[in-house]
Amino acid sequence: FSTYFAFVYYAVVTMATVGYGDFAPLSTLSRCYAMAAILLTIAWVPRQFGNLALALAEDQQRFGRLPATNDPPHVMLCGPFTREQLRFFLSTFVEVGGLAEMRTKVVVLTPRAASYYNG
């Protein structure tokens, strides 16, 4: 190598397995920029994978887990049903199915806002 800087540049590019490719920086300034980009990427990418792993774990903590066999029973309602339909279902379910006695959880998934059903 002609200079110590050239040695450092080629060492960084080689250890980062970036390769030299068809386009390579020729000036000292552009090689400094390339090395900075390589080193920042080496520091940044693993951090992003760590953030992704934390986000995936957070969803599991926030939204729960799969039900176990000893979990109380639950009912899931899905769709854009009206207030009257929801009230009818819940009143029928409580009377006939014994919702309070079984400690059954009701999960409602609907595109409508919760305030729509409060009225």
Disulfide bonds with the S-S distance in Angstrom:
none
